[in-house]
């Protein structure tokens, strides 16, 4: 199966550009609020209404610094709008806390839509933000019975996923995810220069924001031509 291209957007206009460029998954977030900043309900609703049936959506819900109840309610709302994937950042060093929170989010999402996939997000730079090591994500996701794992970077300062994680370690992590039946995804300030190693690793999903924008990841705008170039690069064209 080919790698799916996820593009994070902040508006309907950006979603339209991502669609035009060939994004496989349209992810809705507010990058001004952090790596997993949640967008407004209005924006999420508008983007979900725009997307054709064959183009799934994803929503960032925030991080485990919010209460499990608040995140479960957010998951319910996103799933009710038709979102296919909901992502939660794990900013805790306690695996039991992470499992309990993910279970609450899964319950909320599945009450609205049993097909909605909950994705546990860990951080390549976990030590900088006192979070679980990303290597523990598959174990935590399995225990919580959620459907996927994503490695991102928490601190957006120009350093990327590959500044913290080497290719061999990521390959082992991806194999562990696949062996557990988990969707496996990579993100973290990735750019065009990372495409060759991403093609070798072949995660299920690769996520971009800054590299798809004219301008920076917060103030810039997703551009269809940049999205198309990333899509072609993932395919090796």
C-alpha positions as CSV (number, residue, x, y, z in Angstrom):
1,X,0.0,0.0,0.0
2,X,1.3,3.5,-0.8
3,X,2.1,6.0,1.8
4,X,-0.9,8.3,2.5
5,X,-0.2,12.1,2.6
6,X,-1.7,14.0,5.5
7,X,-1.8,17.8,5.2
8,X,-2.8,19.9,8.3
9,X,-5.1,22.8,7.5
10,X,-6.6,25.7,9.5
11,X,-9.5,26.7,7.2
12,X,-11.8,25.7,4.4
13,X,-9.6,27.6,2.0
14,X,-6.5,25.6,3.0
15,X,-8.5,22.4,2.8
16,X,-9.4,23.2,-0.7
17,X,-5.8,23.8,-1.6
18,X,-4.8,20.5,0.1
19,X,-7.4,18.7,-1.9
20,X,-6.3,20.3,-5.1
21,X,-2.7,19.2,-4.4
22,X,-3.8,15.6,-3.9
23,X,-3.7,15.2,-0.1
24,X,-5.1,11.8,1.0
25,X,-6.1,12.9,4.5
26,X,-7.1,16.5,5.5
27,X,-6.1,17.2,9.1
28,X,-7.7,20.1,10.9
29,X,-5.8,21.8,13.7
30,X,-4.8,25.2,15.1
31,X,-0.9,25.3,15.0
32,X,-0.9,28.5,17.0
33,X,-2.0,26.4,20.0
34,X,0.8,23.9,19.7
35,X,1.6,20.6,17.9
36,X,-1.8,19.2,18.6
37,X,-3.8,22.4,18.9
38,X,-7.5,21.9,18.4
39,X,-9.3,23.9,15.7
40,X,-12.7,25.6,16.4
41,X,-15.8,23.5,16.0
42,X,-17.0,25.9,13.3
43,X,-13.8,25.3,11.2
44,X,-13.9,21.5,11.7
45,X,-17.6,21.4,10.7
46,X,-16.9,23.5,7.5
47,X,-14.0,21.3,6.5
48,X,-15.9,18.1,7.1
49,X,-18.8,19.4,5.0
50,X,-16.4,20.2,2.2
51,X,-14.6,16.9,1.8
52,X,-15.8,14.3,-0.7
53,X,-16.7,10.8,0.7
54,X,-13.4,9.3,-0.4
55,X,-11.2,11.9,1.4
56,X,-11.0,11.2,5.1
57,X,-10.5,13.9,7.7
58,X,-8.5,14.0,10.9
59,X,-8.8,16.3,13.9
60,X,-6.2,17.3,16.6
61,X,-8.0,17.3,20.0
62,X,-5.2,18.7,22.1
63,X,-2.9,17.0,24.7
64,X,-3.2,15.0,27.9
65,X,-2.7,18.2,29.9
66,X,-6.4,18.7,29.4
67,X,-8.8,16.5,31.4
68,X,-9.9,13.1,30.1
69,X,-13.5,14.2,30.2
70,X,-12.8,17.3,28.1
71,X,-10.9,15.2,25.5
72,X,-13.5,12.5,25.4
73,X,-16.2,15.1,24.8
74,X,-14.1,16.7,22.0
75,X,-13.6,13.2,20.5
76,X,-17.4,12.6,20.6
77,X,-18.0,15.9,18.8
78,X,-15.3,15.4,16.1
79,X,-16.5,11.8,15.5
80,X,-20.1,13.0,15.2
81,X,-19.1,15.4,12.5
82,X,-17.7,12.5,10.5
83,X,-14.0,12.8,11.3
84,X,-12.2,9.5,10.5
85,X,-9.2,10.0,12.8
86,X,-8.8,11.9,16.1
87,X,-5.3,12.6,17.6
88,X,-4.3,13.1,21.2
89,X,-0.9,14.1,22.4
90,X,0.5,12.3,25.3
91,X,2.2,14.8,27.6
92,X,2.7,12.5,30.6
93,X,5.5,10.2,31.7
94,X,3.0,7.8,33.3
95,X,2.0,4.9,31.0
96,X,-1.1,4.1,33.1
97,X,-2.3,7.7,32.9
98,X,-1.8,7.6,29.1
99,X,-3.8,4.4,28.8
100,X,-6.7,5.7,30.9
101,X,-6.9,8.9,29.0
102,X,-6.8,7.1,25.6
103,X,-9.5,4.7,26.8
104,X,-11.7,7.7,27.7
105,X,-11.1,9.3,24.3
106,X,-11.9,6.0,22.5
107,X,-15.2,5.7,24.4
108,X,-16.2,9.2,23.5
109,X,-15.3,8.8,19.8
110,X,-17.0,5.4,19.5
111,X,-20.2,6.5,21.1
112,X,-20.6,8.9,18.1
113,X,-18.9,6.7,15.4
114,X,-17.5,3.2,16.1
115,X,-15.4,3.5,13.0
116,X,-13.5,6.6,14.2
117,X,-9.8,5.8,14.8
118,X,-8.1,7.2,17.9
119,X,-4.4,7.9,17.3
120,X,-2.0,8.1,20.2
121,X,0.6,10.8,19.6
122,X,4.0,10.7,21.2
123,X,7.0,13.0,20.7
124,X,10.4,12.5,19.2
125,X,11.6,15.2,21.6
126,X,9.8,13.7,24.6
127,X,12.5,14.5,27.1
128,X,12.1,18.2,26.4
129,X,8.5,18.2,27.4
130,X,8.4,15.5,30.1
131,X,6.4,13.0,27.9
132,X,6.5,9.3,27.4
133,X,9.3,7.9,25.2
134,X,7.9,7.5,21.7
135,X,9.1,3.9,21.8
136,X,6.4,3.1,24.3
137,X,3.5,4.2,22.1
138,X,2.6,0.8,20.6
139,X,2.4,-0.8,24.0
140,X,0.2,2.1,25.4
141,X,-2.0,2.1,22.3
142,X,-2.5,-1.7,22.5
143,X,-3.4,-1.5,26.1
144,X,-5.9,1.3,25.5
145,X,-7.3,-0.6,22.4
146,X,-6.9,2.4,20.1
147,X,-6.1,2.2,16.4
148,X,-3.0,4.1,15.7
149,X,0.3,5.8,16.7
150,X,2.0,8.9,15.5
151,X,5.4,10.4,16.3
152,X,5.5,14.2,16.1
153,X,7.7,16.9,17.6
154,X,6.4,18.9,20.5
155,X,8.7,21.9,20.2
156,X,8.5,23.6,16.9
157,X,11.9,25.3,16.7
158,X,13.2,24.1,13.4
159,X,14.4,20.7,14.5
160,X,12.7,17.7,12.9
161,X,11.8,14.1,13.6
162,X,15.1,12.9,12.2
163,X,17.1,15.2,14.6
164,X,15.9,13.0,17.4
165,X,15.2,9.6,15.8
166,X,17.5,7.5,13.6
167,X,16.2,5.6,10.6
168,X,16.9,2.1,12.1
169,X,15.1,2.9,15.3
170,X,12.1,4.2,13.4
171,X,12.0,1.2,11.2
172,X,11.9,-1.1,14.3
173,X,9.1,1.1,15.7
174,X,7.1,0.9,12.5
175,X,7.5,-2.9,12.5
176,X,6.2,-3.1,16.1
177,X,3.2,-1.0,15.2
178,X,2.4,-3.2,12.1
179,X,2.8,-6.4,14.2
180,X,0.2,-5.0,16.7
181,X,-2.2,-4.1,13.9
182,X,-1.8,-0.4,14.5
183,X,-1.9,2.4,12.0
184,X,1.6,4.0,12.0
185,X,2.3,7.6,11.1
186,X,5.2,10.0,11.2
187,X,5.3,13.8,11.3
188,X,7.5,16.4,13.0
189,X,8.5,19.5,10.9
190,X,9.3,17.2,8.0
191,X,10.3,18.7,4.6
192,X,11.2,17.8,1.1
193,X,14.7,16.7,2.1
194,X,13.2,14.0,4.3
195,X,11.2,12.3,1.4
196,X,13.9,9.7,0.5
197,X,14.1,8.3,4.0
198,X,10.3,8.4,4.4
199,X,10.0,6.4,1.2
200,X,12.4,3.8,2.6
201,X,10.6,3.6,6.0
202,X,7.1,3.4,4.4
203,X,4.9,4.4,7.3
204,X,1.1,4.2,6.6
205,X,0.8,8.0,6.9
206,X,3.2,11.0,6.7
207,X,2.0,14.4,8.0
208,X,3.1,17.8,6.8
209,X,2.2,21.4,7.7
210,X,5.1,23.8,7.3
211,X,6.4,22.2,4.2
212,X,3.0,22.6,2.5
213,X,2.7,26.3,3.3
214,X,3.8,29.5,1.7
215,X,5.1,31.1,4.8
216,X,5.6,29.6,8.2
217,X,3.5,26.8,9.8
218,X,1.5,29.2,11.9
219,X,1.0,32.3,9.7
220,X,1.5,30.7,6.3
221,X,-1.1,29.3,4.0
222,X,-1.3,25.8,2.5
223,X,-0.4,25.9,-1.2
224,X,-1.7,23.3,-3.7
225,X,1.6,23.2,-5.7
226,X,3.6,22.5,-2.6
227,X,1.2,19.7,-1.6
228,X,1.4,18.2,-5.1
229,X,5.2,18.3,-4.9
230,X,5.1,16.5,-1.5
231,X,2.7,13.9,-2.9
232,X,5.0,13.3,-5.9
233,X,8.0,13.1,-3.7
234,X,6.4,10.4,-1.5
235,X,5.7,8.3,-4.6
236,X,9.3,8.8,-5.8
237,X,8.4,10.9,-8.8
